[in-house]
Amino acid sequence: MEVNPPKQEHLLALKVMRLTKPTLFTNIPVTCEEKDLPGDLFNQLMRDDPSTVNGAEILMLGEMLTLPQNFGNIFLGETFSSYISVHNDSNQVVKDILVKADLQTSSQRLNLSASNAAVAELKPDCCIDDVIHHEVKEIGTHILVCAVSYTTQGGEKMYFRKFFKFQVLNMTMVLKPLDVKTKFYNAESDLSSVTDEVFLEAQIQNITTSPMFMEKVSLEPSIMYNVAELNSVSQAGECVTTFGSRAYLQPMDTRQYLYCLKPKKEFAEKAGIIKGVTVIGKLDIVWKTNLGERGRLQTSQLQRMAPGYGDVRLSLEAIPDTVNLEEPFHITCKITNCSSERTMDLVLEMCNTNSIHWCGISGRQLGKLHPSSSLCLALTLLSSVQGLQSVSGLRLTDTFLKRTYEYDDIAQVCVVSSAIKVES
């Protein structure tokens, strides 16, 4: 009869413990009035309790710290830290000890060991200690795989490993601490002239059960854009945040951040580049929870659909805010061929309205405009009506396709009486 050999015991013991910060000790106060049967007994017991606050014994929060009794929660963006210890429980000297720690996620396997070099020998009752860190960037099951290999005095090579799952509320998962929603707004100066500026609104909600200190919320733009934060105001020469002096975000509260992005000059001059889907950048969020535990979250690259300008785009480069009644004033227009393949032969027509009158020759040839190129055009006009007037009546005709593009409500100017002096 075949007899299976007994399972060999290992000479080394592996211990793994998650490193987390302690929490404040809480107790349940039990008290009564002096006229009740216990009298002052309960109050005296609370005063003698070393975990209570002197003078505020009925508060649940004490002055003592308590170590975590379980694994606790792991939130997306937080740093997972673990202490790994390999102890020699035998009376032999063990050689060539190699300790390896890997973190297995749903998409990858990461090596977290500080060193991959083997320890020459480990004497009895001695240990090898290591602390590993990892910033959690994925949602889902995480498994810590610890493997130990060594050689006994007899030259036998031994190997064993252990698996440790992140268990939160009986579920192996990583919780999401923040809910981030983004919205894009295209800056528009009027109905027909859309600028290249983009406004990004980021809504950040704390979906945990404890307050958060928002240390930093910034937008890292792509190479095509420059960014300006609109979350602070200047008061008495100092930059003050719009959220006040306390940057705390209570549970289930939402805070809105606003950013303005402008295309860099080398990209703004090339109309074809900003068409279609463009990459804006990514949000970088850093926060701290109870007792200063730090967390960080970076979004994926944010994308937006650039507004469509059609084949020809007309934008204003310069226009005065206020003009005198029945006196000529000048504006500068920029005409861009948004097509990436076709050259246009353009003709400019200027049509008068009830209040706006154009000065110059209508129907003049502007010449050929190559793909993704622009030309600036200075125009003169006057207004015969006071008040806020819309500049309208420009027509561009492509003689190649016999197609006409109409531009109305290009901009607005304030027309005042000539008796009122217009400040420059």
Secondary structure, 3 states (H helix, E strand, C coil): CCCCCCCCCCCEEEEEEECCCCEEEECCCCCCCCCCCCCCHHHHHHHHCCCCECCECCCCEEEEEECCCCCCCCECCEEEEEEEEEEECCCCCEEEEEEEEEEECCCCEEECCCCCCCEEEECCCCEEEEEEEEECCCCCCCEEEEEEEEECCCCCEEEEEEEEECCECCECCCECCEEEEEEEEEEECCCCCEEEEEEEEEEEEECCCCCEEEEEEEEEECCCEEEEECCEEEECCEEEECCCCCCEECCCCEEEEEEEEEECHHHHCCCCCCCCEEEEEEEEEEEECHHHCEEEEECCCEEEECCCCCCEEEEEEECCCEEECCCCEEEEEEEEECCCCCCEEEEEEECCCCCEEEECCCCEEEEEECCCCEEEEEEEEEECCCEEEEECCEEEEECCCCEEEEECCCEEEEEECCCCCCCC
